[in-house]
Structure formats: C-alpha cells, structure tokens
Amino acid sequence: MFWSFIYWASSAIVTINFTVLCLFGCLLYEYYKLPSRRESPSDQTQKLMMNRARFRLFRLDYVAIREVLNSLDPIDYINFSRASKSCKALASIKKSYQVCLTFGICPVFMIGNGINNYAVRWTKEKQKDGTRWIKTWPDEWREYLLKYSENPLGAMKEFYMHARSLMGIDIDSVVVRMDDFEEQFREILYWLNSTFGEIPAVRVWGNNQRQEKLQYVLDNVKCKNSLKIFWKTTENLTLEIPETIKELRICYGSWITLNYLMSLKMSKFALLHTYLTNKDINFFFKSWMQMKSHKNLESFEINLTNREDFIAIGLRDIPYEMGPTIPGPYWCYTAVEGSFEITRKDGLTASICIFESLMKECSAVMCTRLPFVRVSGR
C-alpha cells in the first residue's frame, strides 16, 4: 500500500508539472502575439488602426477586383500596376484617354477624358513628394500629383512608356518649353522622334530664343494636325512651317508680314500680336473672295491693331450683310457685335466676327462654310 501511495503521488506531480508547463507555454505564445513592449501605446493603436483599414483586395473574386480597379483614377491605376507583376497583370485594362506630355523644368504627364483630368508633375524637391492639389478653369478641371525624382525628365518618360504598355494609350499633344533647356532639348526631340511616328498637336514656348532653335523643333518633330507657337522674339523670323500642318496658331507674330500671311497654306490659322493693318486684312479678304488664295480656308483669326477703322478699311469695297454672332475660338472670347456675312465668287459664304479677349485685345475671326460643304459631299 505504501508503494501504491508513492506511485499515485508521483503521477500527480508529473501531471501538475505538465499542466504548469502547458500554461506557461500558452502565456509565452500570447506574450509574443502582443506588440513589442518597447512600442508606445500610440504606436500600438496606430498599427491596430492600419490593420483594420487594410483592404484585402486580392481576397476578392476576380470580377470584384476589376470593378475596384475601374473605380480608380488613371494615375492611381497606373501606380497600382507598378507595384508588382501580379498588379500589372490584373490592371491590364485598355482605356480611352487623352495624353499630353509637357517638357519643362518640372515635366508633366497629363491624362484625362475631357471630363475627369489628372496629372503627375515631377520635381527635385523631396519635401513636396506626394502633394496633391486641384486646378480649375471655366472649361477644365484637373487634379495634380507631385512626385519626387532626381531625374524628373527620365522619370516622366519611364512613367509614360509604362502607361502606354499597360493601357494602350498613345500621345495626343506635346508641349516643349524651350527656355528650360540648353542642349538637352535635342535629347528630348530625339526621344519624341524615335518614340512617335506622328504627334497630333505640338505646342512650343520660347522667350528671346534664336530662330534656328525653333526651326530645329519644326523640322524634327512630326506634327500631324495642330501647331501652336508661343515665341517672343525681336528677330525677323522666316519660319518654314511644314505643309502637312492643318491648324496653325502663332501667338506673338510681330515679325509676320503680308507676304508671309499670303504664303500660308493650312486650312485653319490664327496670327496674333502682329503689326498687320486693316489694309492688309482687306487684301486677304478680297483675295479669298476672288479665289486667288486660300481656297480651302476653314477659319482665320487676326488681331486688330485699329478696331475703330476695321469696317471702314478692313471691309472696304466688300459687300456684306449682318448676321448672328459665331462661336469664339476660346471661352474667354466675347463677341462685340453680330457677324459680317461675305460671299466668295463661287457662292461659298463666310462669317466675320469681332471678338474681345479678357485682356481687352480685339481680333477678327473668319469662318467659312467649307467644312459643312465637305460633310454633305456637295
């Protein structure tokens, strides 16, 4: 009986020890599950909130994942696809967006559909990384994201190439600010030339730059439709505009002469801040009416150096009838009065209307009925 008691006591001790060890192990397990005791209570709370806020996207069904991606704006959509190969595979949805690249001190990638527009601007200022803001105009709304990079130009090009491979988007317009570059502008033009066959719209900005520099841009960028030149200079330029251009806008044309005006062949063009007189404008109108030049003209805009004498001199010896106002080229244009309706000798009519801009500058805009004739096939 004594040995039985010893056996029972030994078994009880082993069981108690085992139970204590198990409890101790559980306590250790729970201890290591807790946040580090070195963390402050605020750090622990922040981690807890982050875990609760985390959205488990990849645990959703495939259809639900695509719906979530479709709800992202294009910039966040592109950034998501760059996170990993899996993200890029999920985000391979072709979308229809317009894209503009601006080459300047802070290169800009702009994307949108005319209603919702977004942009990424690169900077070397690290403290501004991730900054977002919204710009609004009467005819546009755009959200900007600022991103830091030691090589802003290279970062913008890489971002665009990724977006193009991801979404199948192509370029719609390019803006080149020549004052921001020295010889590096040749590198930019080489990249544009090697990356795109043609660019629908090109905008070139410059201030007191040499004509050779601007002509180099015109010769090496394949502009398909629209060319706008914002080039302030005191030189007497003799620019050779590619004949493939359909629409031209020169915003600082102090160097433009009547002979240069008559040499232009495109169907739409605007010449602003010129020294052309109402007599010169009258010569242009009569040449069109007599079908001596600009037979395919659709629209023409010219600044007025003398608003008061426009009717007396600009429309001298030109029969016209008063008609309704026509739409202005831009939202900031306000029609001064009704239009002057003139007729070409083949019966084609045109409307001439005087507009005033926000800067109180006046210009005459001429629109022909030629586009309507083309559409109807007559």
TORKOL-4160 file (C-alpha; in steps of 0.2 Angstrom, whole numbers, padded with zeros to 4 digits, m for minus):
378
<pt num="1" X="0000" Y="0000" Z="0000"/>
<pt num="2" X="0015" Y="0011" Z="0004"/>
<pt num="3" X="0021" Y="0009" Z="m0014"/>
<pt num="4" X="0004" Y="0012" Z="m0021"/>
<pt num="5" X="0004" Y="0029" Z="m0012"/>
<pt num="6" X="0021" Y="0033" Z="m0019"/>
<pt num="7" X="0016" Y="0029" Z="m0037"/>
<pt num="8" X="0000" Y="0039" Z="m0035"/>
<pt num="9" X="0009" Y="0054" Z="m0028"/>
<pt num="10" X="0022" Y="0053" Z="m0042"/>
<pt num="11" X="0009" Y="0053" Z="m0056"/>
<pt num="12" X="0000" Y="0068" Z="m0048"/>
<pt num="13" X="0016" Y="0078" Z="m0048"/>
<pt num="14" X="0020" Y="0074" Z="m0066"/>
<pt num="15" X="0003" Y="0079" Z="m0071"/>
<pt num="16" X="0004" Y="0095" Z="m0061"/>
<pt num="17" X="0021" Y="0099" Z="m0069"/>
<pt num="18" X="0014" Y="0096" Z="m0086"/>
<pt num="19" X="m0001" Y="0107" Z="m0083"/>
<pt num="20" X="0010" Y="0121" Z="m0077"/>
<pt num="21" X="0022" Y="0119" Z="m0092"/>
<pt num="22" X="0007" Y="0120" Z="m0104"/>
<pt num="23" X="0000" Y="0135" Z="m0096"/>
<pt num="24" X="0017" Y="0143" Z="m0096"/>
<pt num="25" X="0019" Y="0139" Z="m0115"/>
<pt num="26" X="0002" Y="0147" Z="m0118"/>
<pt num="27" X="0007" Y="0163" Z="m0109"/>
<pt num="28" X="0023" Y="0164" Z="m0119"/>
<pt num="29" X="0013" Y="0162" Z="m0135"/>
<pt num="30" X="0001" Y="0175" Z="m0130"/>
<pt num="31" X="0015" Y="0186" Z="m0125"/>
<pt num="32" X="0024" Y="0185" Z="m0142"/>
<pt num="33" X="0007" Y="0189" Z="m0151"/>
<pt num="34" X="0006" Y="0205" Z="m0142"/>
<pt num="35" X="0015" Y="0221" Z="m0149"/>
<pt num="36" X="0033" Y="0224" Z="m0143"/>
<pt num="37" X="0033" Y="0231" Z="m0125"/>
<pt num="38" X="0045" Y="0244" Z="m0132"/>
<pt num="39" X="0032" Y="0251" Z="m0143"/>
<pt num="40" X="0022" Y="0266" Z="m0135"/>
<pt num="41" X="0003" Y="0264" Z="m0133"/>
<pt num="42" X="0001" Y="0277" Z="m0148"/>
<pt num="43" X="0011" Y="0266" Z="m0159"/>
<pt num="44" X="0001" Y="0250" Z="m0154"/>
<pt num="45" X="m0015" Y="0260" Z="m0158"/>
<pt num="46" X="m0008" Y="0266" Z="m0175"/>
<pt num="47" X="m0004" Y="0248" Z="m0180"/>
<pt num="48" X="m0021" Y="0242" Z="m0175"/>
<pt num="49" X="m0030" Y="0255" Z="m0185"/>
<pt num="50" X="m0019" Y="0251" Z="m0200"/>
<pt num="51" X="m0023" Y="0233" Z="m0199"/>
<pt num="52" X="m0042" Y="0237" Z="m0198"/>
<pt num="53" X="m0041" Y="0249" Z="m0213"/>
<pt num="54" X="m0031" Y="0237" Z="m0224"/>
<pt num="55" X="m0042" Y="0232" Z="m0239"/>
<pt num="56" X="m0039" Y="0214" Z="m0244"/>
<pt num="57" X="m0040" Y="0217" Z="m0262"/>
<pt num="58" X="m0033" Y="0200" Z="m0268"/>
<pt num="59" X="m0045" Y="0190" Z="m0257"/>
<pt num="60" X="m0060" Y="0196" Z="m0268"/>
<pt num="61" X="m0066" Y="0187" Z="m0283"/>
<pt num="62" X="m0059" Y="0192" Z="m0300"/>
<pt num="63" X="m0074" Y="0201" Z="m0306"/>
<pt num="64" X="m0074" Y="0211" Z="m0290"/>
<pt num="65" X="m0056" Y="0215" Z="m0291"/>
<pt num="66" X="m0059" Y="0223" Z="m0309"/>
<pt num="67" X="m0073" Y="0233" Z="m0303"/>
<pt num="68" X="m0062" Y="0240" Z="m0289"/>
<pt num="69" X="m0048" Y="0244" Z="m0302"/>
<pt num="70" X="m0061" Y="0253" Z="m0313"/>
<pt num="71" X="m0065" Y="0264" Z="m0299"/>
<pt num="72" X="m0048" Y="0271" Z="m0298"/>
<pt num="73" X="m0042" Y="0287" Z="m0306"/>
<pt num="74" X="m0030" Y="0284" Z="m0320"/>
<pt num="75" X="m0014" Y="0290" Z="m0310"/>
<pt num="76" X="m0018" Y="0278" Z="m0296"/>
<pt num="77" X="m0022" Y="0265" Z="m0308"/>
<pt num="78" X="m0005" Y="0266" Z="m0316"/>
<pt num="79" X="0004" Y="0267" Z="m0299"/>
<pt num="80" X="m0006" Y="0251" Z="m0294"/>
<pt num="81" X="0000" Y="0242" Z="m0309"/>
<pt num="82" X="0019" Y="0246" Z="m0305"/>
<pt num="83" X="0018" Y="0238" Z="m0288"/>
<pt num="84" X="0021" Y="0221" Z="m0294"/>
<pt num="85" X="0020" Y="0209" Z="m0308"/>
<pt num="86" X="0003" Y="0202" Z="m0301"/>
<pt num="87" X="m0004" Y="0220" Z="m0300"/>
<pt num="88" X="0001" Y="0224" Z="m0318"/>
<pt num="89" X="m0007" Y="0208" Z="m0324"/>
<pt num="90" X="m0023" Y="0212" Z="m0315"/>
<pt num="91" X="m0023" Y="0230" Z="m0322"/>
<pt num="92" X="m0021" Y="0226" Z="m0340"/>
<pt num="93" X="m0037" Y="0235" Z="m0345"/>
<pt num="94" X="m0036" Y="0246" Z="m0361"/>
<pt num="95" X="m0044" Y="0263" Z="m0358"/>
<pt num="96" X="m0048" Y="0278" Z="m0369"/>
<pt num="97" X="m0039" Y="0293" Z="m0363"/>
<pt num="98" X="m0031" Y="0308" Z="m0370"/>
<pt num="99" X="m0012" Y="0311" Z="m0365"/>
<pt num="100" X="m0001" Y="0326" Z="m0365"/>
<pt num="101" X="0017" Y="0327" Z="m0361"/>
<pt num="102" X="0025" Y="0344" Z="m0355"/>
<pt num="103" X="0044" Y="0345" Z="m0356"/>
<pt num="104" X="0050" Y="0359" Z="m0344"/>
<pt num="105" X="0059" Y="0361" Z="m0328"/>
<pt num="106" X="0045" Y="0351" Z="m0320"/>
<pt num="107" X="0040" Y="0338" Z="m0333"/>
<pt num="108" X="0021" Y="0334" Z="m0333"/>
<pt num="109" X="0011" Y="0319" Z="m0338"/>
<pt num="110" X="m0007" Y="0323" Z="m0341"/>
<pt num="111" X="m0021" Y="0311" Z="m0344"/>
<pt num="112" X="m0040" Y="0313" Z="m0345"/>
<pt num="113" X="m0056" Y="0310" Z="m0355"/>
<pt num="114" X="m0061" Y="0329" Z="m0356"/>
<pt num="115" X="m0072" Y="0327" Z="m0340"/>
<pt num="116" X="m0060" Y="0320" Z="m0327"/>
<pt num="117" X="m0042" Y="0325" Z="m0329"/>
<pt num="118" X="m0027" Y="0321" Z="m0319"/>
<pt num="119" X="m0008" Y="0325" Z="m0320"/>
<pt num="120" X="0008" Y="0320" Z="m0312"/>
<pt num="121" X="0022" Y="0333" Z="m0311"/>
<pt num="122" X="0040" Y="0328" Z="m0306"/>
<pt num="123" X="0051" Y="0339" Z="m0295"/>
<pt num="124" X="0068" Y="0338" Z="m0287"/>
<pt num="125" X="0061" Y="0345" Z="m0271"/>
<pt num="126" X="0059" Y="0329" Z="m0260"/>
<pt num="127" X="0049" Y="0338" Z="m0246"/>
<pt num="128" X="0035" Y="0340" Z="m0259"/>
<pt num="129" X="0033" Y="0322" Z="m0264"/>
<pt num="130" X="0015" Y="0316" Z="m0263"/>
<pt num="131" X="0007" Y="0333" Z="m0263"/>
<pt num="132" X="m0009" Y="0334" Z="m0272"/>
<pt num="133" X="m0020" Y="0349" Z="m0277"/>
<pt num="134" X="m0034" Y="0353" Z="m0290"/>
<pt num="135" X="m0034" Y="0367" Z="m0303"/>
<pt num="136" X="m0050" Y="0373" Z="m0311"/>
<pt num="137" X="m0054" Y="0383" Z="m0326"/>
<pt num="138" X="m0071" Y="0388" Z="m0334"/>
<pt num="139" X="m0068" Y="0374" Z="m0346"/>
<pt num="140" X="m0057" Y="0362" Z="m0337"/>
<pt num="141" X="m0054" Y="0353" Z="m0321"/>
<pt num="142" X="m0038" Y="0344" Z="m0316"/>
<pt num="143" X="m0030" Y="0335" Z="m0301"/>
<pt num="144" X="m0011" Y="0336" Z="m0299"/>
<pt num="145" X="0001" Y="0324" Z="m0290"/>
<pt num="146" X="0018" Y="0330" Z="m0286"/>
<pt num="147" X="0032" Y="0316" Z="m0287"/>
<pt num="148" X="0050" Y="0317" Z="m0281"/>
<pt num="149" X="0064" Y="0312" Z="m0293"/>
<pt num="150" X="0082" Y="0316" Z="m0295"/>
<pt num="151" X="0079" Y="0314" Z="m0314"/>
<pt num="152" X="0062" Y="0322" Z="m0317"/>
<pt num="153" X="0064" Y="0320" Z="m0336"/>
<pt num="154" X="0069" Y="0302" Z="m0336"/>
<pt num="155" X="0055" Y="0298" Z="m0323"/>
<pt num="156" X="0042" Y="0306" Z="m0334"/>
<pt num="157" X="0047" Y="0297" Z="m0349"/>
<pt num="158" X="0048" Y="0280" Z="m0340"/>
<pt num="159" X="0030" Y="0283" Z="m0332"/>
<pt num="160" X="0023" Y="0287" Z="m0349"/>
<pt num="161" X="0031" Y="0271" Z="m0358"/>
<pt num="162" X="0024" Y="0260" Z="m0343"/>
<pt num="163" X="0006" Y="0268" Z="m0345"/>
<pt num="164" X="0007" Y="0266" Z="m0364"/>
<pt num="165" X="0011" Y="0247" Z="m0362"/>
<pt num="166" X="m0002" Y="0245" Z="m0349"/>
<pt num="167" X="m0017" Y="0254" Z="m0356"/>
<pt num="168" X="m0013" Y="0255" Z="m0375"/>
<pt num="169" X="m0014" Y="0274" Z="m0374"/>
<pt num="170" X="m0005" Y="0285" Z="m0387"/>
<pt num="171" X="0001" Y="0303" Z="m0387"/>
<pt num="172" X="m0012" Y="0317" Z="m0391"/>
<pt num="173" X="m0001" Y="0333" Z="m0388"/>
<pt num="174" X="0016" Y="0338" Z="m0383"/>
<pt num="175" X="0022" Y="0355" Z="m0375"/>
<pt num="176" X="0040" Y="0359" Z="m0376"/>
<pt num="177" X="0046" Y="0374" Z="m0366"/>
<pt num="178" X="0062" Y="0379" Z="m0374"/>
<pt num="179" X="0068" Y="0391" Z="m0360"/>
<pt num="180" X="0070" Y="0377" Z="m0348"/>
<pt num="181" X="0083" Y="0368" Z="m0358"/>
<pt num="182" X="0100" Y="0371" Z="m0366"/>
<pt num="183" X="0107" Y="0357" Z="m0377"/>
<pt num="184" X="0096" Y="0345" Z="m0368"/>
<pt num="185" X="0081" Y="0349" Z="m0380"/>
<pt num="186" X="0090" Y="0339" Z="m0394"/>
<pt num="187" X="0089" Y="0324" Z="m0382"/>
<pt num="188" X="0070" Y="0327" Z="m0380"/>
<pt num="189" X="0067" Y="0329" Z="m0398"/>
<pt num="190" X="0077" Y="0313" Z="m0402"/>
<pt num="191" X="0066" Y="0304" Z="m0390"/>
<pt num="192" X="0050" Y="0311" Z="m0397"/>
<pt num="193" X="0055" Y="0307" Z="m0415"/>
<pt num="194" X="0060" Y="0289" Z="m0410"/>
<pt num="195" X="0045" Y="0285" Z="m0400"/>
<pt num="196" X="0031" Y="0293" Z="m0410"/>
<pt num="197" X="0028" Y="0292" Z="m0429"/>
<pt num="198" X="0017" Y="0307" Z="m0428"/>
<pt num="199" X="0010" Y="0319" Z="m0414"/>
<pt num="200" X="m0007" Y="0326" Z="m0417"/>
<pt num="201" X="m0004" Y="0343" Z="m0408"/>
<pt num="202" X="0013" Y="0352" Z="m0403"/>
<pt num="203" X="0015" Y="0367" Z="m0393"/>
<pt num="204" X="0032" Y="0376" Z="m0392"/>
<pt num="205" X="0036" Y="0390" Z="m0380"/>
<pt num="206" X="0051" Y="0401" Z="m0380"/>
<pt num="207" X="0057" Y="0419" Z="m0375"/>
<pt num="208" X="0071" Y="0428" Z="m0385"/>
<pt num="209" X="0077" Y="0411" Z="m0391"/>
<pt num="210" X="0086" Y="0410" Z="m0408"/>
<pt num="211" X="0076" Y="0406" Z="m0424"/>
<pt num="212" X="0087" Y="0391" Z="m0428"/>
<pt num="213" X="0082" Y="0383" Z="m0412"/>
<pt num="214" X="0063" Y="0385" Z="m0416"/>
<pt num="215" X="0066" Y="0379" Z="m0434"/>
<pt num="216" X="0075" Y="0364" Z="m0427"/>
<pt num="217" X="0060" Y="0359" Z="m0417"/>
<pt num="218" X="0048" Y="0362" Z="m0433"/>
<pt num="219" X="0060" Y="0351" Z="m0443"/>
<pt num="220" X="0062" Y="0337" Z="m0431"/>
<pt num="221" X="0045" Y="0335" Z="m0423"/>
<pt num="222" X="0032" Y="0326" Z="m0434"/>
<pt num="223" X="0017" Y="0337" Z="m0430"/>
<pt num="224" X="0001" Y="0330" Z="m0439"/>
<pt num="225" X="m0013" Y="0342" Z="m0436"/>
<pt num="226" X="m0011" Y="0357" Z="m0424"/>
<pt num="227" X="0004" Y="0368" Z="m0421"/>
<pt num="228" X="0004" Y="0382" Z="m0409"/>
<pt num="229" X="0019" Y="0393" Z="m0407"/>
<pt num="230" X="0022" Y="0405" Z="m0392"/>
<pt num="231" X="0038" Y="0413" Z="m0396"/>
<pt num="232" X="0043" Y="0430" Z="m0390"/>
<pt num="233" X="0057" Y="0437" Z="m0401"/>
<pt num="234" X="0064" Y="0453" Z="m0408"/>
<pt num="235" X="0070" Y="0444" Z="m0423"/>
<pt num="236" X="0063" Y="0445" Z="m0440"/>
<pt num="237" X="0058" Y="0426" Z="m0442"/>
<pt num="238" X="0056" Y="0417" Z="m0458"/>
<pt num="239" X="0049" Y="0401" Z="m0451"/>
<pt num="240" X="0046" Y="0386" Z="m0463"/>
<pt num="241" X="0030" Y="0378" Z="m0457"/>
<pt num="242" X="0028" Y="0360" Z="m0463"/>
<pt num="243" X="0014" Y="0360" Z="m0476"/>
<pt num="244" X="0006" Y="0344" Z="m0468"/>
<pt num="245" X="0000" Y="0355" Z="m0453"/>
<pt num="246" X="m0019" Y="0358" Z="m0454"/>
<pt num="247" X="m0020" Y="0371" Z="m0440"/>
<pt num="248" X="m0008" Y="0384" Z="m0435"/>
<pt num="249" X="m0008" Y="0397" Z="m0421"/>
<pt num="250" X="0006" Y="0410" Z="m0419"/>
<pt num="251" X="0003" Y="0420" Z="m0403"/>
<pt num="252" X="0017" Y="0433" Z="m0405"/>
<pt num="253" X="0019" Y="0437" Z="m0423"/>
<pt num="254" X="0027" Y="0454" Z="m0423"/>
<pt num="255" X="0038" Y="0448" Z="m0437"/>
<pt num="256" X="0024" Y="0442" Z="m0448"/>
<pt num="257" X="0022" Y="0452" Z="m0465"/>
<pt num="258" X="0008" Y="0452" Z="m0478"/>
<pt num="259" X="0018" Y="0441" Z="m0489"/>
<pt num="260" X="0021" Y="0428" Z="m0476"/>
<pt num="261" X="0002" Y="0428" Z="m0472"/>
<pt num="262" X="m0002" Y="0425" Z="m0490"/>
<pt num="263" X="0011" Y="0411" Z="m0491"/>
<pt num="264" X="0002" Y="0400" Z="m0478"/>
<pt num="265" X="m0007" Y="0385" Z="m0485"/>
<pt num="266" X="m0016" Y="0377" Z="m0470"/>
<pt num="267" X="m0035" Y="0377" Z="m0468"/>
<pt num="268" X="m0035" Y="0385" Z="m0451"/>
<pt num="269" X="m0023" Y="0398" Z="m0444"/>
<pt num="270" X="m0023" Y="0412" Z="m0432"/>
<pt num="271" X="m0010" Y="0426" Z="m0431"/>
<pt num="272" X="m0009" Y="0436" Z="m0415"/>
<pt num="273" X="0001" Y="0452" Z="m0409"/>
<pt num="274" X="0006" Y="0456" Z="m0427"/>
<pt num="275" X="0008" Y="0473" Z="m0435"/>
<pt num="276" X="m0003" Y="0469" Z="m0449"/>
<pt num="277" X="m0015" Y="0483" Z="m0453"/>
<pt num="278" X="m0033" Y="0484" Z="m0458"/>
<pt num="279" X="m0027" Y="0487" Z="m0476"/>
<pt num="280" X="m0018" Y="0471" Z="m0476"/>
<pt num="281" X="m0033" Y="0462" Z="m0469"/>
<pt num="282" X="m0044" Y="0469" Z="m0483"/>
<pt num="283" X="m0031" Y="0462" Z="m0495"/>
<pt num="284" X="m0033" Y="0445" Z="m0488"/>
<pt num="285" X="m0052" Y="0445" Z="m0488"/>
<pt num="286" X="m0053" Y="0451" Z="m0506"/>
<pt num="287" X="m0040" Y="0438" Z="m0512"/>
<pt num="288" X="m0051" Y="0424" Z="m0504"/>
<pt num="289" X="m0067" Y="0431" Z="m0511"/>
<pt num="290" X="m0059" Y="0431" Z="m0529"/>
<pt num="291" X="m0052" Y="0414" Z="m0526"/>
<pt num="292" X="m0034" Y="0419" Z="m0529"/>
<pt num="293" X="m0028" Y="0411" Z="m0512"/>
<pt num="294" X="m0033" Y="0400" Z="m0498"/>
<pt num="295" X="m0047" Y="0391" Z="m0507"/>
<pt num="296" X="m0048" Y="0378" Z="m0493"/>
<pt num="297" X="m0049" Y="0390" Z="m0479"/>
<pt num="298" X="m0060" Y="0385" Z="m0464"/>
<pt num="299" X="m0055" Y="0398" Z="m0451"/>
<pt num="300" X="m0044" Y="0413" Z="m0450"/>
<pt num="301" X="m0040" Y="0424" Z="m0435"/>
<pt num="302" X="m0030" Y="0440" Z="m0435"/>
<pt num="303" X="m0028" Y="0453" Z="m0421"/>
<pt num="304" X="m0034" Y="0471" Z="m0425"/>
<pt num="305" X="m0021" Y="0485" Z="m0422"/>
<pt num="306" X="m0035" Y="0498" Z="m0425"/>
<pt num="307" X="m0053" Y="0492" Z="m0420"/>
<pt num="308" X="m0061" Y="0508" Z="m0425"/>
<pt num="309" X="m0056" Y="0508" Z="m0443"/>
<pt num="310" X="m0060" Y="0489" Z="m0446"/>
<pt num="311" X="m0076" Y="0492" Z="m0455"/>
<pt num="312" X="m0071" Y="0507" Z="m0465"/>
<pt num="313" X="m0054" Y="0500" Z="m0471"/>
<pt num="314" X="m0054" Y="0481" Z="m0467"/>
<pt num="315" X="m0071" Y="0479" Z="m0476"/>
<pt num="316" X="m0069" Y="0492" Z="m0489"/>
<pt num="317" X="m0077" Y="0488" Z="m0506"/>
<pt num="318" X="m0083" Y="0471" Z="m0499"/>
<pt num="319" X="m0102" Y="0468" Z="m0500"/>
<pt num="320" X="m0108" Y="0461" Z="m0483"/>
<pt num="321" X="m0124" Y="0458" Z="m0474"/>
<pt num="322" X="m0126" Y="0457" Z="m0455"/>
<pt num="323" X="m0129" Y="0440" Z="m0447"/>
<pt num="324" X="m0129" Y="0432" Z="m0430"/>
<pt num="325" X="m0113" Y="0430" Z="m0420"/>
<pt num="326" X="m0102" Y="0415" Z="m0422"/>
<pt num="327" X="m0094" Y="0404" Z="m0408"/>
<pt num="328" X="m0077" Y="0411" Z="m0402"/>
<pt num="329" X="m0061" Y="0400" Z="m0403"/>
<pt num="330" X="m0060" Y="0400" Z="m0384"/>
<pt num="331" X="m0071" Y="0403" Z="m0369"/>
<pt num="332" X="m0063" Y="0419" Z="m0365"/>
<pt num="333" X="m0068" Y="0427" Z="m0381"/>
<pt num="334" X="m0083" Y="0439" Z="m0381"/>
<pt num="335" X="m0092" Y="0444" Z="m0397"/>
<pt num="336" X="m0093" Y="0463" Z="m0399"/>
<pt num="337" X="m0107" Y="0463" Z="m0411"/>
<pt num="338" X="m0115" Y="0452" Z="m0425"/>
<pt num="339" X="m0106" Y="0445" Z="m0439"/>
<pt num="340" X="m0102" Y="0451" Z="m0456"/>
<pt num="341" X="m0108" Y="0439" Z="m0470"/>
<pt num="342" X="m0097" Y="0439" Z="m0486"/>
<pt num="343" X="m0098" Y="0428" Z="m0501"/>
<pt num="344" X="m0085" Y="0421" Z="m0512"/>
<pt num="345" X="m0087" Y="0422" Z="m0531"/>
<pt num="346" X="m0092" Y="0403" Z="m0532"/>
<pt num="347" X="m0106" Y="0406" Z="m0519"/>
<pt num="348" X="m0097" Y="0400" Z="m0503"/>
<pt num="349" X="m0101" Y="0411" Z="m0489"/>
<pt num="350" X="m0091" Y="0416" Z="m0473"/>
<pt num="351" X="m0094" Y="0425" Z="m0457"/>
<pt num="352" X="m0083" Y="0438" Z="m0450"/>
<pt num="353" X="m0085" Y="0442" Z="m0431"/>
<pt num="354" X="m0075" Y="0454" Z="m0420"/>
<pt num="355" X="m0071" Y="0447" Z="m0403"/>
<pt num="356" X="m0063" Y="0454" Z="m0387"/>
<pt num="357" X="m0052" Y="0444" Z="m0375"/>
<pt num="358" X="m0051" Y="0445" Z="m0356"/>
<pt num="359" X="m0035" Y="0456" Z="m0360"/>
<pt num="360" X="m0046" Y="0468" Z="m0369"/>
<pt num="361" X="m0037" Y="0464" Z="m0386"/>
<pt num="362" X="m0048" Y="0463" Z="m0401"/>
<pt num="363" X="m0047" Y="0451" Z="m0416"/>
<pt num="364" X="m0057" Y="0447" Z="m0431"/>
<pt num="365" X="m0062" Y="0429" Z="m0434"/>
<pt num="366" X="m0067" Y="0422" Z="m0451"/>
<pt num="367" X="m0076" Y="0406" Z="m0453"/>
<pt num="368" X="m0081" Y="0399" Z="m0469"/>
<pt num="369" X="m0095" Y="0386" Z="m0473"/>
<pt num="370" X="m0082" Y="0375" Z="m0481"/>
<pt num="371" X="m0082" Y="0361" Z="m0468"/>
<pt num="372" X="m0101" Y="0359" Z="m0470"/>
<pt num="373" X="m0099" Y="0358" Z="m0488"/>
<pt num="374" X="m0087" Y="0344" Z="m0486"/>
<pt num="375" X="m0098" Y="0334" Z="m0474"/>
<pt num="376" X="m0113" Y="0335" Z="m0485"/>
<pt num="377" X="m0102" Y="0329" Z="m0500"/>
<pt num="378" X="m0109" Y="0343" Z="m0511"/>
